[in-house]
Amino acid sequence: MTIYPPSRLSAVTLTAFSLLCLATVLTLQSWQNVWRAELWHTDDGSHYVSGAMIAAWISAGFPNPMDFALSYHGHYPIVGIGLWGPAFYVLEAVWFLLSGGSKGAAFLLQSVLAVGLAVSAFGQLSQLSARPVLGGAPSIALALFLLFTHVMLEAVHSIGLDLVVALGLLQATLAFGRYLDGRQWRDLLLFSVLALFTLLVKGNALALYLAIPVTIVAGRNWSVLKDWRLWLVAVLISVPALLWYAATYKLSASGFRHQWGWTFFAHALPGNLRLLADSLSWPVMALAAAGGWQALAGGKDARGRTLQCALGLFTGVMLFQCIVPASLNARYLLSCAAPLLILAGGGLVWVGDRVAAMAPWRLAAGYAPPLAAIAVILMLFHHAVGTVQATEPRTYRGLAGAVDPVFEALPAGNPSVLIVGFDVVETAFIAEVAMRRPFKAQPYVIRGSRLLGGGGYNNFDYQPKFSDVDEVARAIDGMHVAIVVIAPTSKSSSWAHVTQVEQVIQRDSRWQKVWTSDGREDVRVYRHSDNANKPVMNQAIVQLASPKKRASIGQ
């Protein structure tokens, strides 16, 4: 994602700040063990595999996309295109082709996006005041604070879409603000490209349809509504984006855990505000409120426009998350973090000005604004340190260690593996396998929740398919499963088929243990002596993994 900083920041300043941010993010990732741990967030594996699939498709010379996608999904059945838009996965695929597609490369992309968001915030904070209230160290500190918030820590410790949506929305809104100032085609075209890309990443980006009107109202830019170019761009953006979401709405809506209406809005508004306050601190929320007032009272200069764009984006995202009945989740609010900090910067300028006005002597008036800014920032970093300390490191649970034994035991004629465990165990293991062979899908990994259980989006309404252990054994043999990986966790007891498979293996001597994890992790690999010599049921496996079955048996 391209960054468009204010012109008053020199290339040296931007480069130095970018390197500082990158070093900070990499240090936090290393401290949180993200480089070694498996992908334990529910969607991490899906986001990795979806980008790897497009990279593999490009590497294969652009074969029939639908046939290739079904085949790849049959091998690694957690492809998420359709549930989410394709734009980020295209970007991720290009990144993988340049970097090799490793786990480290995937997390480095998240790091770069986080740096882009922090640099964007820094660029806007640096121009909020002509006086040195937010210049130099205080401006850098406020932007750096973004990297230590809970929502940002969750984002850089995962492989997800929220960072690219946050950066895309911020840059699109700022480009629109520049268009409001100069009414130049280049700003409008830049806005349209950024907006369309972000809209085709994730449904949360539809908040842009609320953010832009609020930005116009905040700046009282009524004349822009007479510009035919704006309406033309709106149509060009909306047609492909809305067609995509109309086609995929049923799939996306299967993940909604609430009902549309006022009841959800009344529940979500205080809940989301509380999540933001817990992540960014109440001082930031108070300063942002002051900055929002300044945005409404401000003019059409650079400072006023920056605050109006920030207010528009924050309001649009917050309203969207309170209207669309998805679950309340702090990571959905990441797009609010940067505009809130920009508004807090405006509030900090206002606080500095008020303190200076109250100073009884001239010398104090000169030092009061920066001292007030530094005092507030020290409080924020006290909050940041507590947030980092409270963030649990990512854990290694033995799944990555099982991948090499699986490949070693895999029969050449029947490369089929059944992964048995709770839902995050399935997605984490599939992602670990895909990381070894990202551009050439092998083997066929079968999800236990597909073959032996399932129910609803992400298996929220899980039910076992079979009540009898003999039926489970017949289902496994019917698919000619050669390898079974079992990774029971404390949550596995709620999934009956995990215990059923363990009983099948205990009763059948043809299942031979070929590997078990060391230490406290309980991960085991078994090989079936008869099924290993049977042909792979590739068509049946691909059909089982088909997205058409999602509605009845889960993701």
C-alpha positions as CSV (number, residue, x, y, z in Angstrom):
1,M,0.0,0.0,0.0
2,T,1.4,3.4,-1.0
3,I,1.9,6.0,1.6
4,Y,1.2,9.6,0.8
5,P,2.8,11.7,3.6
6,P,2.4,15.5,4.0
7,S,5.0,17.4,2.0
8,R,6.5,19.1,5.0
9,L,8.0,15.8,6.2
10,S,11.4,15.2,4.6
11,A,12.4,11.9,3.1
12,V,15.0,11.5,5.8
13,T,12.5,12.0,8.6
14,L,10.0,9.5,7.0
15,T,12.7,6.9,6.4
16,A,14.1,7.2,10.0
17,F,10.6,7.0,11.5
18,S,9.6,4.1,9.3
19,L,12.8,2.2,10.3
20,L,12.0,2.9,14.0
21,C,8.5,1.6,13.6
22,L,9.7,-1.5,11.8
23,A,12.2,-2.3,14.5
24,T,9.5,-1.8,17.1
25,V,7.0,-4.1,15.4
26,L,9.6,-6.8,14.7
27,T,10.8,-6.7,18.3
28,L,7.2,-7.0,19.6
29,Q,6.6,-9.9,17.2
30,S,9.7,-11.7,18.4
31,W,8.9,-11.1,22.0
32,Q,5.5,-12.5,21.5
33,N,6.9,-15.6,19.7
34,V,4.9,-15.2,16.5
35,W,7.7,-16.5,14.3
36,R,7.7,-20.0,15.9
37,A,4.1,-20.4,17.1
38,E,1.4,-21.9,14.9
39,L,-1.4,-19.8,13.5
40,W,-3.9,-20.2,16.3
41,H,-6.3,-17.4,15.4
42,T,-9.3,-18.9,13.7
43,D,-8.8,-17.1,10.4
44,D,-5.0,-16.8,10.2
45,G,-4.5,-20.1,8.3
46,S,-7.3,-19.2,5.8
47,H,-5.7,-15.8,5.0
48,Y,-2.3,-17.4,4.5
49,V,-3.6,-20.3,2.3
50,S,-5.8,-17.9,0.2
51,G,-2.8,-15.8,-0.8
52,A,-0.7,-18.9,-1.4
53,M,-3.3,-20.3,-3.7
54,I,-3.2,-17.2,-5.9
55,A,0.6,-17.3,-5.9
56,A,0.4,-21.0,-6.9
57,W,-2.0,-20.2,-9.7
58,I,0.3,-17.5,-11.1
59,S,3.2,-19.9,-10.8
60,A,1.3,-22.6,-12.7
61,G,0.8,-20.2,-15.7
62,F,-2.8,-19.0,-15.1
63,P,-4.8,-22.2,-15.7
64,N,-8.6,-22.3,-15.4
65,P,-9.1,-20.4,-12.2
66,M,-12.2,-22.3,-11.0
67,D,-10.8,-25.7,-11.6
68,F,-7.5,-24.7,-10.0
69,A,-9.2,-23.1,-6.9
70,L,-11.3,-26.3,-6.3
71,S,-8.3,-28.5,-6.6
72,Y,-6.2,-26.3,-4.3
73,H,-9.0,-26.1,-1.8
74,G,-9.3,-29.9,-1.9
75,H,-5.7,-30.1,-0.8
76,Y,-5.8,-27.2,1.7
77,P,-9.5,-26.8,2.6
78,I,-9.4,-23.4,4.3
79,V,-9.4,-21.0,1.2
80,G,-11.4,-18.0,2.2
81,I,-12.0,-16.1,-1.1
82,G,-15.7,-15.5,-1.2
83,L,-16.1,-15.2,2.5
84,W,-13.6,-12.3,2.1
85,G,-12.7,-10.2,-1.0
86,P,-9.8,-11.1,-3.3
87,A,-7.8,-7.9,-3.2
88,F,-5.6,-8.5,-0.3
89,Y,-4.9,-12.1,-1.4
90,V,-3.6,-10.7,-4.8
91,L,-1.3,-8.4,-2.9
92,E,-0.2,-11.2,-0.6
93,A,0.4,-13.6,-3.6
94,V,2.7,-11.1,-5.2
95,W,4.5,-10.7,-1.9
96,F,4.8,-14.5,-1.6
97,L,6.2,-14.8,-5.1
98,L,8.9,-12.3,-4.2
99,S,9.6,-13.6,-0.7
100,G,9.1,-17.4,-0.9
101,G,5.8,-17.7,0.9
102,S,7.1,-18.6,4.4
103,K,5.5,-17.9,7.7
104,G,8.1,-15.2,8.3
105,A,7.2,-13.5,5.0
106,A,3.5,-13.5,5.9
107,F,4.2,-11.8,9.2
108,L,6.6,-9.4,7.6
109,L,3.8,-8.2,5.3
110,Q,1.7,-7.5,8.4
111,S,4.6,-5.6,9.9
112,V,5.0,-3.4,6.7
113,L,1.2,-2.6,6.8
114,A,1.5,-1.7,10.5
115,V,4.4,0.6,9.7
116,G,2.4,2.2,6.9
117,L,-0.4,2.9,9.3
118,A,1.9,4.4,11.9
119,V,3.7,6.6,9.3
120,S,0.4,7.8,8.0
121,A,-0.7,8.9,11.5
122,F,2.7,10.5,12.1
123,G,2.3,12.5,8.8
124,Q,-1.0,13.9,9.9
125,L,0.0,14.6,13.5
126,S,3.0,16.5,12.4
127,Q,0.9,19.1,10.6
128,L,-1.8,19.7,13.2
129,S,-0.1,22.8,14.6
130,A,2.3,25.4,13.3
131,R,3.6,25.7,16.9
132,P,5.8,23.0,18.3
133,V,3.1,21.5,20.5
134,L,3.1,18.3,18.4
135,G,6.4,18.7,16.6
136,G,9.4,16.5,17.1
137,A,9.3,14.0,20.0
138,P,5.7,14.4,21.0
139,S,4.4,13.8,17.5
140,I,6.7,10.7,17.1
141,A,5.6,9.4,20.5
142,L,1.9,9.7,19.7
143,A,2.3,7.8,16.4
144,L,4.4,5.2,18.1
145,F,1.8,4.7,20.7
146,L,-0.4,3.3,18.0
147,L,1.9,0.3,17.7
148,F,1.5,-0.5,21.4
149,T,-2.3,-0.5,21.5
150,H,-4.1,-3.8,22.1
151,V,-5.8,-3.7,18.6
152,M,-2.5,-3.2,16.9
153,L,-0.7,-5.9,18.9
154,E,-3.4,-8.3,18.0
155,A,-3.1,-7.4,14.3
156,V,0.7,-7.7,14.0
157,H,0.6,-11.0,15.9
158,S,-1.9,-12.4,13.3
159,I,-2.2,-12.9,9.6
160,G,-5.3,-11.0,8.9
161,L,-7.2,-8.4,6.8
162,D,-7.8,-5.7,9.4
163,L,-4.5,-3.9,9.0
164,V,-4.8,-3.5,5.2
165,V,-8.4,-2.3,5.6
166,A,-7.3,0.2,8.3
167,L,-4.5,1.6,6.1
168,G,-6.6,1.6,2.9
169,L,-9.5,3.4,4.6
170,L,-7.2,6.0,6.1
171,Q,-5.4,6.7,2.9
172,A,-8.6,6.8,0.8
173,T,-10.2,9.3,3.3
174,L,-7.1,11.5,3.3
175,A,-7.0,11.4,-0.6
176,F,-10.7,12.5,-0.5
177,G,-9.8,15.3,1.8
178,R,-7.1,16.5,-0.6
179,Y,-9.7,16.4,-3.4
180,L,-12.0,18.6,-1.3
181,D,-9.2,21.1,-1.0
182,G,-8.1,21.3,-4.6
183,R,-10.8,19.5,-6.6
184,Q,-8.0,17.9,-8.7
185,W,-8.6,14.8,-10.9
186,R,-5.5,13.1,-9.5
187,D,-6.7,13.2,-5.9
188,L,-10.1,11.8,-7.0
189,L,-8.6,9.0,-9.1
190,L,-6.2,8.2,-6.2
191,F,-9.2,8.0,-3.9
192,S,-11.1,5.8,-6.3
193,V,-8.2,3.3,-6.6
194,L,-7.6,3.1,-2.9
195,A,-11.3,2.9,-2.1
196,L,-12.0,0.1,-4.6
197,F,-9.0,-1.9,-3.5
198,T,-10.0,-1.7,0.1
199,L,-13.7,-2.4,-0.6
200,L,-12.6,-5.7,-2.2
201,V,-10.6,-6.7,0.8
202,K,-13.3,-7.1,3.5
203,G,-16.9,-6.1,4.1
204,N,-15.8,-3.8,7.0
205,A,-14.5,-1.4,4.3
206,L,-18.1,-0.6,3.4
207,A,-17.8,1.9,6.3
208,L,-16.3,4.2,3.7
209,Y,-19.9,4.8,2.5
210,L,-20.6,6.4,5.9
211,A,-17.1,8.0,6.4
212,I,-17.2,10.2,3.2
213,P,-20.6,11.8,3.9
214,V,-19.6,12.6,7.5
215,T,-16.3,14.2,6.2
216,I,-18.3,16.3,3.8
217,V,-20.7,17.4,6.5
218,A,-18.0,18.1,9.0
219,G,-16.3,20.5,6.6
220,R,-19.5,21.9,5.3
221,N,-18.3,21.2,1.7
222,W,-21.8,21.3,0.2
223,S,-20.5,22.5,-3.2
224,V,-18.7,19.2,-3.8
225,L,-22.1,17.5,-4.3
226,K,-22.5,19.5,-7.5
227,D,-19.3,18.0,-9.0
228,W,-20.3,15.4,-11.6
229,R,-16.9,13.7,-11.3
230,L,-17.6,12.7,-7.7
231,W,-20.8,10.9,-8.8
232,L,-19.1,9.3,-11.7
233,V,-16.3,7.9,-9.5
234,A,-18.9,6.8,-6.9
235,V,-20.7,4.7,-9.6
236,L,-17.4,3.2,-10.9
237,I,-16.4,2.2,-7.4
238,S,-19.8,1.0,-6.3
239,V,-20.7,-1.3,-9.2
240,P,-17.9,-3.9,-8.8
241,A,-17.9,-3.6,-5.0
242,L,-21.6,-3.9,-4.5
243,L,-21.9,-6.7,-7.1
244,W,-19.2,-8.7,-5.2
245,Y,-21.0,-8.2,-1.8
246,A,-24.4,-9.0,-3.3
247,A,-23.0,-12.3,-4.6
248,T,-21.3,-13.2,-1.4
249,Y,-23.7,-11.7,1.2
250,K,-25.3,-15.0,2.1
251,L,-21.9,-16.6,2.9
252,S,-20.7,-13.5,4.9
253,A,-24.0,-13.2,6.8
254,S,-23.7,-16.8,8.0
255,G,-21.1,-15.5,10.4
256,F,-23.5,-12.8,11.9
257,R,-24.2,-13.7,15.6
258,H,-26.9,-11.0,16.1
259,Q,-30.0,-9.7,14.3
260,W,-30.3,-6.4,12.4
261,G,-32.0,-3.6,14.2
262,W,-32.0,-1.1,17.0
263,T,-31.5,-3.7,19.7
264,F,-28.1,-4.6,18.3
265,F,-27.1,-0.9,17.8
266,A,-28.0,-0.1,21.4
267,H,-25.9,-3.0,22.5
268,A,-23.0,-2.4,20.1
269,L,-22.4,1.3,20.6
270,P,-21.4,1.3,24.3
271,G,-19.7,-2.1,23.8
272,N,-17.5,-0.9,20.9
273,L,-16.6,2.4,22.7
274,R,-15.6,0.4,25.7
275,L,-13.4,-1.9,23.6
276,L,-11.7,1.2,22.0
277,A,-11.2,2.8,25.4
278,D,-9.7,-0.4,26.8
279,S,-7.3,-0.5,23.8
280,L,-6.3,3.1,23.4
281,S,-7.1,4.4,27.0
282,W,-9.6,6.8,28.3
283,P,-7.2,9.8,28.0
284,V,-7.0,9.2,24.2
285,M,-10.8,9.1,24.1
286,A,-11.1,12.3,26.0
287,L,-8.6,14.1,23.8
288,A,-10.2,12.7,20.7
289,A,-13.5,14.1,21.8
290,A,-11.8,17.5,22.1
291,G,-10.3,17.0,18.7
292,G,-13.6,16.1,17.2
293,W,-15.1,19.4,18.5
294,Q,-12.2,21.2,16.9
295,A,-12.9,19.4,13.6
296,L,-16.5,20.6,13.6
297,A,-15.5,24.2,14.6
298,G,-12.4,24.3,12.4
299,G,-12.0,25.8,9.0
300,K,-10.8,24.5,5.6
301,D,-7.1,24.9,6.3
302,A,-4.7,21.9,6.5
303,R,-5.3,21.4,10.2
304,G,-9.1,21.6,9.9
305,R,-9.2,19.2,6.9
306,T,-7.0,16.6,8.7
307,L,-9.3,16.6,11.7
308,Q,-12.4,16.5,9.6
309,C,-11.1,13.5,7.7
310,A,-10.2,11.7,10.9
311,L,-13.6,12.5,12.4
312,G,-15.4,11.2,9.3
313,L,-13.4,8.0,9.2
314,F,-13.8,7.3,12.9
315,T,-17.6,8.0,12.8
316,G,-18.1,6.0,9.7
317,V,-16.3,2.9,11.0
318,M,-18.0,3.1,14.4
319,L,-21.5,3.5,12.9
320,F,-20.8,0.6,10.5
321,Q,-19.7,-1.7,13.3
322,C,-22.8,-0.8,15.4
323,I,-25.2,-1.4,12.5
324,V,-23.9,-4.6,10.9
325,P,-24.8,-7.4,13.4
326,A,-21.4,-9.2,13.6
327,S,-19.9,-10.0,16.9
328,L,-18.2,-7.3,19.0
329,N,-14.5,-7.7,18.5
330,A,-11.7,-5.2,19.1
331,R,-9.9,-6.1,15.9
332,Y,-12.9,-4.9,13.9
333,L,-12.2,-1.5,15.3
334,L,-8.6,-1.2,14.2
335,S,-9.7,1.2,11.5
336,C,-10.8,3.6,14.3
337,A,-7.3,3.6,16.0
338,A,-5.3,5.9,13.7
339,P,-8.1,8.5,13.2
340,L,-8.7,8.5,16.9
341,L,-5.1,9.3,17.6
342,I,-5.1,12.0,15.0
343,L,-8.2,13.5,16.7
344,A,-6.4,13.1,20.0
345,G,-3.5,15.1,18.5
346,G,-5.9,17.9,17.7
347,G,-7.2,17.7,21.3
348,L,-3.7,17.8,22.6
349,V,-3.1,21.0,20.6
350,W,-6.2,22.5,22.1
351,V,-5.1,21.5,25.6
352,G,-1.7,23.1,25.0
353,D,-3.3,26.3,23.9
354,R,-5.6,26.4,26.9
355,V,-2.7,25.8,29.3
356,A,-0.6,28.5,27.6
357,A,-3.5,30.9,27.9
358,M,-3.8,30.3,31.6
359,A,0.0,30.7,32.3
360,P,0.5,33.8,34.4
361,W,3.9,34.7,33.0
362,R,5.4,34.7,29.5
363,L,8.2,32.2,30.2
364,A,5.7,29.6,31.3
365,A,3.6,30.3,28.3
366,G,6.4,29.2,26.0
367,Y,7.0,25.9,27.8
368,A,3.5,25.0,28.9
369,P,2.1,23.5,25.6
370,P,5.0,21.0,25.0
371,L,5.1,20.1,28.7
372,A,1.3,19.5,28.7
373,A,1.8,17.3,25.6
374,I,4.6,15.3,27.1
375,A,2.6,14.8,30.4
376,V,-0.3,13.3,28.4
377,I,1.9,11.1,26.3
378,L,3.7,9.7,29.4
379,M,0.3,8.6,30.7
380,L,-0.4,7.0,27.3
381,F,2.8,5.0,27.3
382,H,2.2,3.9,30.9
383,H,-1.0,2.4,29.4
384,A,1.0,0.9,26.5
385,V,3.5,-0.8,28.7
386,G,0.6,-2.4,30.6
387,T,-1.0,-3.5,27.4
388,V,2.2,-5.2,26.2
389,Q,2.7,-6.9,29.5
390,A,-0.8,-8.2,29.5
391,T,-0.6,-9.6,26.0
392,E,0.0,-13.4,26.0
393,P,2.8,-14.7,23.8
394,R,1.7,-17.0,21.0
395,T,2.3,-20.7,21.8
396,Y,3.9,-23.6,20.0
397,R,1.7,-26.7,20.4
398,G,3.5,-29.3,18.4
399,L,1.6,-29.1,15.1
400,A,4.5,-27.7,13.2
401,G,6.7,-30.5,14.4
402,A,4.2,-33.1,13.1
403,V,4.5,-31.9,9.5
404,D,7.9,-33.4,8.6
405,P,6.9,-36.9,10.0
406,V,3.6,-36.7,8.0
407,F,5.5,-36.0,4.8
408,E,8.0,-38.9,5.6
409,A,5.2,-41.4,6.3
410,L,3.0,-40.2,3.4
411,P,2.4,-43.0,0.7
412,A,3.3,-41.8,-2.8
413,G,0.0,-43.2,-4.2
414,N,-2.3,-42.0,-1.5
415,P,-1.2,-38.7,0.0
416,S,-4.2,-38.2,2.2
417,V,-4.2,-36.9,5.8
418,L,-7.0,-36.5,8.2
419,I,-6.5,-33.8,10.9
420,V,-8.5,-34.4,14.0
421,G,-8.8,-31.7,16.7
422,F,-10.8,-28.6,17.6
423,D,-11.4,-26.0,14.8
424,V,-8.3,-23.9,15.3
425,V,-6.2,-27.2,15.4
426,E,-7.5,-28.0,11.9
427,T,-6.8,-24.6,10.4
428,A,-3.4,-24.3,12.1
429,F,-2.2,-27.7,10.9
430,I,-3.4,-27.1,7.3
431,A,-1.5,-23.8,7.3
432,E,1.7,-25.5,8.5
433,V,1.4,-28.1,5.8
434,A,0.8,-25.4,3.1
435,M,3.8,-23.4,4.3
436,R,6.0,-26.4,3.3
437,R,4.5,-26.6,-0.2
438,P,2.7,-23.3,-0.8
439,F,3.1,-23.3,-4.6
440,K,2.4,-27.0,-5.3
441,A,-0.4,-28.3,-3.2
442,Q,0.3,-31.7,-1.6
443,P,-1.0,-33.7,0.2
444,Y,-4.8,-33.8,0.5
445,V,-5.6,-32.7,4.0
446,I,-9.1,-33.7,5.2
447,R,-10.8,-31.8,8.0
448,G,-12.3,-34.0,10.6
449,S,-15.1,-31.4,11.0
450,R,-16.0,-32.0,7.4
451,L,-15.8,-35.8,7.2
452,L,-17.1,-36.6,10.7
453,G,-18.9,-33.6,12.0
454,G,-19.8,-30.0,11.4
455,G,-22.6,-27.5,11.5
456,G,-22.9,-23.9,10.5
457,Y,-20.4,-21.1,10.0
458,N,-17.1,-22.0,11.7
459,N,-18.9,-25.0,13.2
460,F,-20.6,-22.8,15.8
461,D,-23.5,-25.3,15.8
462,Y,-21.3,-28.4,15.8
463,Q,-22.9,-31.8,15.7
464,P,-21.1,-35.2,15.1
465,K,-22.2,-37.0,12.0
466,F,-22.0,-40.4,13.6
467,S,-23.1,-41.8,16.9
468,D,-21.4,-45.1,16.5
469,V,-17.6,-45.7,16.4
470,D,-18.0,-48.4,13.8
471,E,-19.6,-45.8,11.5
472,V,-16.7,-43.5,12.0
473,A,-14.2,-46.3,11.1
474,R,-16.2,-47.0,7.9
475,A,-16.2,-43.3,7.0
476,I,-12.4,-43.1,7.4
477,D,-11.8,-46.3,5.5
478,G,-14.3,-45.2,2.8
479,M,-12.0,-42.2,2.1
480,H,-8.9,-44.4,2.1
481,V,-7.3,-42.2,4.7
482,A,-3.7,-43.1,5.0
483,I,-2.5,-40.7,7.7
484,V,-4.3,-39.4,10.8
485,V,-3.0,-36.5,12.9
486,I,-4.7,-36.2,16.3
487,A,-4.2,-33.1,18.4
488,P,-6.7,-33.1,21.3
489,T,-7.0,-29.9,23.4
490,S,-9.1,-28.9,26.3
491,K,-11.8,-27.9,24.0
492,S,-11.8,-31.1,22.0
493,S,-14.3,-32.7,24.4
494,S,-17.1,-30.7,22.9
495,W,-16.3,-32.3,19.5
496,A,-17.4,-35.9,19.8
497,H,-15.6,-37.1,16.7
498,V,-12.2,-36.4,18.3
499,T,-12.8,-39.1,20.9
500,Q,-14.4,-41.3,18.4
501,V,-11.3,-41.3,16.2
502,E,-9.1,-42.1,19.2
503,Q,-11.3,-45.1,19.9
504,V,-11.1,-46.2,16.3
505,I,-7.3,-46.2,16.4
506,Q,-7.2,-48.0,19.7
507,R,-9.4,-50.8,18.4
508,D,-7.7,-51.3,15.0
509,S,-4.1,-52.6,15.0
510,R,-3.6,-51.5,11.4
511,W,-3.2,-47.9,12.7
512,Q,0.5,-47.6,13.6
513,K,1.9,-44.7,15.6
514,V,4.8,-43.1,13.6
515,W,5.4,-40.0,15.6
516,T,4.4,-38.3,18.9
517,S,5.3,-34.8,20.1
518,D,7.7,-34.2,23.0
519,G,6.9,-32.3,26.1
520,R,3.5,-31.2,27.2
521,E,2.0,-31.1,23.7
522,D,-0.2,-34.0,22.7
523,V,0.1,-34.4,19.0
524,R,0.3,-37.9,17.4
525,V,0.7,-39.2,13.8
526,Y,-0.7,-42.6,12.8
527,R,-0.4,-44.5,9.5
528,H,-2.9,-47.1,8.3
529,S,-1.1,-50.1,6.9
530,D,-3.9,-51.1,4.4
531,N,-5.1,-47.7,3.3
532,A,-1.5,-46.7,2.6
533,N,-1.6,-49.1,-0.4
534,K,-5.0,-48.0,-1.7
535,P,-5.4,-45.2,-4.3
536,V,-6.2,-41.7,-3.2
537,M,-9.8,-40.7,-3.3
538,N,-9.0,-37.3,-4.8
539,Q,-12.4,-36.6,-6.4
540,A,-14.3,-37.6,-3.2
541,I,-11.9,-35.4,-1.1
542,V,-12.3,-32.4,-3.4
543,Q,-16.1,-32.8,-3.3
544,L,-16.1,-33.1,0.5
545,A,-14.1,-29.8,0.7
546,S,-16.3,-28.0,-1.8
547,P,-17.5,-24.6,-0.6
548,K,-21.1,-25.7,-1.6
549,K,-21.1,-27.9,1.5
550,R,-20.3,-25.0,3.8
551,A,-23.9,-24.2,4.7
552,S,-24.5,-27.7,6.1
553,I,-21.2,-28.8,7.6
554,G,-19.2,-25.6,8.4
555,Q,-16.2,-23.8,7.0
